Structure formats: C-alpha cells, structure tokens
Amino acid sequence: MKLEDEILKLFDQWNAALQTGDPDEVVKLYADNAHLEPTVSNMVRHNPLEIRDYFVSFLAKGPVGKIEEANVRIYGGIAINSGVYTFEFKSGPVQKVQARFTFVYQWIDGRWLIVEHHSSAMPEPT
C-alpha cells in the first residue's frame, strides 16, 4: 500500500473510533501533546483530558463523517491530510455540517498519531 493511501485510511480509523461512541477510543488516536481546534466548540483543546471532554459531547450527537476532498502531503515522519468533510448527526438540532479539516500526523512509536487537528465549519452556505 502506498504511504498516501495509508494516511487516507487514518481518517477511516478515526471515523470508526467515533462510531464506537467511546471518547477514549478516539483519544487513543491523538498524541499526548496534540491540539484540537474542533468544529462545534469555540474552545481549543490542548491535552488528552480536554480532547476527551470535547468528544464526550460530540459523540453524544452520533456523528458519521465522510471526506469530500482530501489532500495528503508527507514530510518524513510528518503527514498532513487536509480538505473538506461532512458530518451527519443522529441527534441534536443540527443534522449535518460541512467543514474544512486538517489532520497532522506524526510517526510515534511505530504508528501514526494525530498531533494537530483543525476543523472549521464552512463560512458560506453550502
């Protein structure tokens, strides 16, 4: 498998962790020093406890993500996947949100971990 394809599959792994409904399964995919700038919260998350806190409320909405556009770049032990994804929610007032994303991964202890994750809702109506 090409490295670019491996990086693309990391989103599938992350999305599958969301489907478990367990925030700890999601947090396992983030490095200890990761930052998260989430889609549906104004607070930047700086550590595993803060990242977990975000996913507790996010997972309660039953999110299912789908990538619309992905752009992978690899720089040695750092990989970036950025583009556009859409989330559909099983509950809550918002049923769907389209957002821009950037996942920055670092090769740590034999696996890719998220060190930076930025997600922001599209500024214009879609």
GROMACS elastic network, one bead per residue, 0.5 to 0.9 nm:
[ bonds ]
;  ai    aj funct       b0    kb
    1     4     6  0.83160   500
    1     5     6  0.64907   500
    1     6     6  0.67519   500
    2     5     6  0.52943   500
    2     6     6  0.64333   500
    2     7     6  0.88645   500
    3     7     6  0.62651   500
    3     8     6  0.86752   500
    3    74     6  0.83055   500
    4     7     6  0.51404   500
    4     8     6  0.63133   500
    4     9     6  0.87693   500
    4    72     6  0.62850   500
    4    73     6  0.75626   500
    4    74     6  0.76305   500
    4    79     6  0.87629   500
    5     9     6  0.62458   500
    5    10     6  0.88435   500
    5    72     6  0.88043   500
    6     9     6  0.51617   500
    6    10     6  0.66560   500
    7    10     6  0.52617   500
    7    11     6  0.76058   500
    7    72     6  0.72572   500
    7    74     6  0.88379   500
    7    79     6  0.72506   500
    7    80     6  0.81046   500
    7    81     6  0.73226   500
    7   105     6  0.84825   500
    7   112     6  0.83188   500
    8    11     6  0.59138   500
    8    12     6  0.74616   500
    8    70     6  0.77668   500
    8    71     6  0.88664   500
    8    72     6  0.74079   500
    8    81     6  0.73084   500
    9    12     6  0.50383   500
    9    13     6  0.63990   500
    9    14     6  0.86992   500
   10    14     6  0.61860   500
   10    15     6  0.85479   500
   10   112     6  0.80919   500
   11    15     6  0.59694   500
   11    16     6  0.84048   500
   11    65     6  0.89678   500
   11    66     6  0.89524   500
   11    67     6  0.82987   500
   11    81     6  0.88302   500
   11   103     6  0.87340   500
   12    15     6  0.50078   500
   12    16     6  0.59856   500
   12    17     6  0.85203   500
   12    65     6  0.88454   500
   12    66     6  0.87895   500
   13    16     6  0.50995   500
   13    17     6  0.62674   500
   13    18     6  0.87838   500
   13    29     6  0.86125   500
   14    17     6  0.50469   500
   14    18     6  0.64269   500
   14    19     6  0.88689   500
   14    25     6  0.88189   500
   14    26     6  0.65464   500
   14    29     6  0.70704   500
   15    19     6  0.64490   500
   15    26     6  0.85549   500
   15    63     6  0.86805   500
   15    64     6  0.69259   500
   15    65     6  0.62089   500
   15    66     6  0.83094   500
   16    19     6  0.50006   500
   16    20     6  0.67376   500
   16    26     6  0.87640   500
   16    64     6  0.87400   500
   17    20     6  0.53732   500
   17    21     6  0.73580   500
   17    22     6  0.73680   500
   17    23     6  0.80634   500
   17    24     6  0.88250   500
   17    25     6  0.55655   500
   17    26     6  0.52000   500
   17    27     6  0.89105   500
   17    29     6  0.86302   500
   18    21     6  0.56308   500
   18    22     6  0.70787   500
   18    23     6  0.74518   500
   18    25     6  0.76959   500
   18    26     6  0.62542   500
   18    55     6  0.84855   500
   18    59     6  0.65570   500
   18    62     6  0.81148   500
   18    63     6  0.70692   500
   18    64     6  0.74697   500
   18    65     6  0.87141   500
   19    22     6  0.79837   500
   19    59     6  0.80477   500
   19    62     6  0.74468   500
   19    63     6  0.74323   500
   19    64     6  0.70925   500
   20    23     6  0.82478   500
   20    25     6  0.74529   500
   20    26     6  0.86940   500
   20    59     6  0.87771   500
   21    24     6  0.89824   500
   21    25     6  0.82454   500
   21    26     6  0.87678   500
   21    55     6  0.89090   500
   21    56     6  0.83379   500
   21    59     6  0.55790   500
   21    60     6  0.72913   500
   21    62     6  0.74514   500
   22    25     6  0.55056   500
   22    26     6  0.69817   500
   22    55     6  0.83687   500
   22    56     6  0.77260   500
   22    59     6  0.75390   500
   23    26     6  0.51484   500
   23    27     6  0.61886   500
   23    28     6  0.87454   500
   23    51     6  0.87410   500
   23    52     6  0.57104   500
   23    53     6  0.80404   500
   23    54     6  0.85385   500
   23    55     6  0.53740   500
   23    56     6  0.56571   500
   23    58     6  0.89248   500
   23    59     6  0.71785   500
   24    28     6  0.62386   500
   24    52     6  0.66790   500
   24    55     6  0.86173   500
   24    56     6  0.89562   500
   25    28     6  0.54050   500
   25    29     6  0.73843   500
   26    29     6  0.56998   500
   26    30     6  0.75491   500
   26    52     6  0.78495   500
   26    55     6  0.76607   500
   27    30     6  0.53944   500
   27    31     6  0.82884   500
   27    48     6  0.65121   500
   27    49     6  0.86999   500
   27    51     6  0.68420   500
   27    52     6  0.60352   500
   27    55     6  0.82478   500
   28    31     6  0.76450   500
   28    48     6  0.87486   500
   28   113     6  0.83929   500
   29   112     6  0.81062   500
   29   113     6  0.54772   500
   29   114     6  0.61218   500
   30    33     6  0.80639   500
   30    34     6  0.59915   500
   30    35     6  0.85559   500
   30    48     6  0.76169   500
   30    51     6  0.87114   500
   30   105     6  0.86705   500
   30   112     6  0.89466   500
   30   113     6  0.52506   500
   30   115     6  0.61366   500
   30   116     6  0.82714   500
   30   117     6  0.89863   500
   31    34     6  0.50871   500
   31    35     6  0.87428   500
   31    47     6  0.87036   500
   31    48     6  0.80184   500
   31   105     6  0.88112   500
   31   106     6  0.83256   500
   31   108     6  0.81801   500
   31   112     6  0.89867   500
   31   113     6  0.54847   500
   31   114     6  0.57545   500
   31   115     6  0.54534   500
   31   116     6  0.87461   500
   32    47     6  0.63970   500
   32    48     6  0.61079   500
   32   115     6  0.80346   500
   33    46     6  0.71950   500
   33    47     6  0.59876   500
   33    48     6  0.77378   500
   33   115     6  0.66372   500
   33   116     6  0.88374   500
   34    45     6  0.83177   500
   34    46     6  0.64460   500
   34    47     6  0.61650   500
   34    48     6  0.74847   500
   34    51     6  0.85892   500
   34   113     6  0.87774   500
   34   114     6  0.65456   500
   34   116     6  0.54702   500
   34   117     6  0.78691   500
   35    44     6  0.72274   500
   35    45     6  0.56072   500
   35    47     6  0.65864   500
   35    48     6  0.87023   500
   35    51     6  0.78460   500
   35   114     6  0.85597   500
   35   115     6  0.62969   500
   35   117     6  0.63600   500
   35   118     6  0.82187   500
   36    43     6  0.88569   500
   36    44     6  0.59160   500
   36    46     6  0.66734   500
   36    47     6  0.84342   500
   36    50     6  0.88171   500
   36    51     6  0.66496   500
   36   115     6  0.83766   500
   36   116     6  0.60282   500
   36   118     6  0.59347   500
   36   119     6  0.81744   500
   37    41     6  0.79763   500
   37    42     6  0.79272   500
   37    43     6  0.71537   500
   37    45     6  0.64180   500
   37    46     6  0.89269   500
   37   116     6  0.81701   500
   37   117     6  0.61675   500
   37   119     6  0.60465   500
   37   120     6  0.78397   500
   38    41     6  0.57037   500
   38    42     6  0.73909   500
   38    43     6  0.75873   500
   38    44     6  0.70054   500
   38    45     6  0.79499   500
   38    54     6  0.79533   500
   38   117     6  0.75530   500
   38   118     6  0.61265   500
   38   119     6  0.52101   500
   38   120     6  0.68207   500
   39    42     6  0.80289   500
   39    97     6  0.88543   500
   39    99     6  0.71630   500
   39   100     6  0.87723   500
   39   101     6  0.87844   500
   39   118     6  0.77498   500
   39   121     6  0.59063   500
   40    58     6  0.79137   500
   40   119     6  0.86283   500
   40   120     6  0.79290   500
   40   121     6  0.78940   500
   41    44     6  0.79054   500
   41    54     6  0.77670   500
   43    54     6  0.88917   500
   44    50     6  0.84807   500
   44    51     6  0.87511   500
   45    48     6  0.80865   500
   45    49     6  0.84234   500
   45    50     6  0.51228   500
   45    51     6  0.53864   500
   45    52     6  0.89299   500
   45    53     6  0.87462   500
   45    54     6  0.78035   500
   46    49     6  0.83369   500
   46    50     6  0.63360   500
   46    51     6  0.71064   500
   47    50     6  0.54435   500
   47    51     6  0.60948   500
   47    52     6  0.85439   500
   48    52     6  0.59100   500
   48    53     6  0.84729   500
   49    52     6  0.50937   500
   49    53     6  0.61642   500
   49    54     6  0.88044   500
   50    54     6  0.64470   500
   50    55     6  0.88636   500
   51    54     6  0.52508   500
   51    55     6  0.64783   500
   51    56     6  0.88705   500
   52    55     6  0.51292   500
   52    56     6  0.62370   500
   53    56     6  0.53013   500
   53    57     6  0.70849   500
   53    58     6  0.88754   500
   54    57     6  0.57911   500
   54    58     6  0.62043   500
   54    59     6  0.86088   500
   55    59     6  0.55711   500
   55    60     6  0.81733   500
   56    59     6  0.55819   500
   56    60     6  0.64658   500
   57    60     6  0.52037   500
   57    61     6  0.71367   500
   58    61     6  0.57002   500
   58    62     6  0.75248   500
   58    63     6  0.72898   500
   59    62     6  0.53196   500
   59    63     6  0.62401   500
   60    63     6  0.80467   500
   60    90     6  0.89228   500
   60    91     6  0.77915   500
   60    92     6  0.87328   500
   61    89     6  0.56247   500
   61    90     6  0.59548   500
   61    92     6  0.59013   500
   62    88     6  0.79884   500
   62    89     6  0.51878   500
   62    91     6  0.63250   500
   62    92     6  0.88195   500
   63    87     6  0.59524   500
   63    88     6  0.56118   500
   63    90     6  0.66023   500
   63    91     6  0.85181   500
   63    96     6  0.89086   500
   64    86     6  0.81960   500
   64    87     6  0.53822   500
   64    88     6  0.53740   500
   64    89     6  0.64868   500
   64    90     6  0.83148   500
   65    85     6  0.66915   500
   65    86     6  0.56259   500
   65    88     6  0.66279   500
   65    89     6  0.89574   500
   66    84     6  0.87794   500
   66    85     6  0.54936   500
   66    86     6  0.53414   500
   66    87     6  0.64614   500
   66    88     6  0.85702   500
   67    70     6  0.67229   500
   67    83     6  0.77692   500
   67    84     6  0.60998   500
   67    86     6  0.64215   500
   67    87     6  0.88949   500
   68    83     6  0.74903   500
   68    84     6  0.53703   500
   68    85     6  0.51453   500
   68    86     6  0.69929   500
   69    82     6  0.79164   500
   69    83     6  0.50052   500
   69    84     6  0.50548   500
   69    85     6  0.68836   500
   70    81     6  0.62625   500
   70    82     6  0.56058   500
   70    84     6  0.67631   500
   70    85     6  0.84232   500
   71    80     6  0.77941   500
   71    81     6  0.53767   500
   71    82     6  0.52344   500
   71    83     6  0.59568   500
   72    79     6  0.71638   500
   72    80     6  0.55780   500
   72    82     6  0.67191   500
   72    83     6  0.89196   500
   73    78     6  0.85928   500
   73    79     6  0.57922   500
   73    80     6  0.52608   500
   73    81     6  0.66294   500
   73    82     6  0.88083   500
   74    77     6  0.76094   500
   74    78     6  0.59907   500
   74    80     6  0.63401   500
   74    81     6  0.88110   500
   75    78     6  0.51158   500
   75    79     6  0.60170   500
   75    80     6  0.83643   500
   76    79     6  0.75454   500
   76   107     6  0.87282   500
   77   105     6  0.81544   500
   77   106     6  0.56262   500
   77   107     6  0.50852   500
   77   108     6  0.82415   500
   77   112     6  0.86518   500
   78   104     6  0.70447   500
   78   105     6  0.56391   500
   78   107     6  0.65155   500
   78   112     6  0.86248   500
   79   103     6  0.81871   500
   79   104     6  0.58199   500
   79   105     6  0.50530   500
   79   106     6  0.64264   500
   79   107     6  0.83182   500
   79   112     6  0.85104   500
   80   102     6  0.69296   500
   80   103     6  0.56999   500
   80   105     6  0.61874   500
   80   106     6  0.89006   500
   81   101     6  0.79884   500
   81   102     6  0.57578   500
   81   103     6  0.52449   500
   81   104     6  0.65979   500
   81   105     6  0.82722   500
   82   100     6  0.74654   500
   82   101     6  0.53104   500
   82   103     6  0.62079   500
   82   104     6  0.84222   500
   83    99     6  0.85015   500
   83   100     6  0.56377   500
   83   101     6  0.54612   500
   83   102     6  0.66929   500
   84    98     6  0.71355   500
   84    99     6  0.56569   500
   84   101     6  0.58463   500
   84   102     6  0.87323   500
   84   122     6  0.88395   500
   85    97     6  0.85185   500
   85    98     6  0.58332   500
   85    99     6  0.55383   500
   85   100     6  0.63623   500
   85   101     6  0.69209   500
   86    96     6  0.70627   500
   86    97     6  0.56852   500
   86    99     6  0.61934   500
   86   100     6  0.87499   500
   87    95     6  0.82184   500
   87    96     6  0.55308   500
   87    97     6  0.53283   500
   87    98     6  0.63422   500
   87    99     6  0.81624   500
   88    94     6  0.84728   500
   88    95     6  0.56329   500
   88    97     6  0.66422   500
   88    98     6  0.87911   500
   89    92     6  0.71086   500
   89    94     6  0.71166   500
   89    96     6  0.60436   500
   89    97     6  0.84753   500
   90    95     6  0.69710   500
   91    94     6  0.77484   500
   91    95     6  0.70639   500
   92    95     6  0.68435   500
   94    97     6  0.73960   500
   97   121     6  0.68350   500
   97   122     6  0.81892   500
   98   120     6  0.85115   500
   98   121     6  0.58893   500
   98   122     6  0.60492   500
   98   126     6  0.78497   500
   99   119     6  0.62623   500
   99   120     6  0.52068   500
   99   122     6  0.50142   500
   99   123     6  0.86632   500
  100   118     6  0.80372   500
  100   119     6  0.55776   500
  100   120     6  0.53825   500
  100   121     6  0.63019   500
  100   122     6  0.64456   500
  101   117     6  0.72993   500
  101   118     6  0.55211   500
  101   120     6  0.66304   500
  101   121     6  0.88308   500
  102   116     6  0.76436   500
  102   117     6  0.56349   500
  102   118     6  0.51100   500
  102   119     6  0.65160   500
  103   114     6  0.65466   500
  103   115     6  0.77614   500
  103   116     6  0.58763   500
  103   118     6  0.66265   500
  103   119     6  0.86228   500
  104   113     6  0.83006   500
  104   114     6  0.57539   500
  104   115     6  0.57091   500
  104   117     6  0.63233   500
  104   118     6  0.87574   500
  105   108     6  0.89971   500
  105   112     6  0.57589   500
  105   113     6  0.52028   500
  105   115     6  0.55584   500
  105   116     6  0.71030   500
  105   117     6  0.87996   500
  106   111     6  0.80404   500
  106   112     6  0.54265   500
  106   113     6  0.54879   500
  106   114     6  0.65061   500
  106   115     6  0.64096   500
  107   110     6  0.63974   500
  107   111     6  0.53736   500
  107   113     6  0.64544   500
  108   111     6  0.55048   500
  108   112     6  0.61451   500
  108   113     6  0.66150   500
  109   112     6  0.83353   500
  114   117     6  0.68403   500
  120   123     6  0.82950   500
  121   124     6  0.87878   500
  122   125     6  0.72007   500
  122   126     6  0.77164   500
  123   126     6  0.89331   500
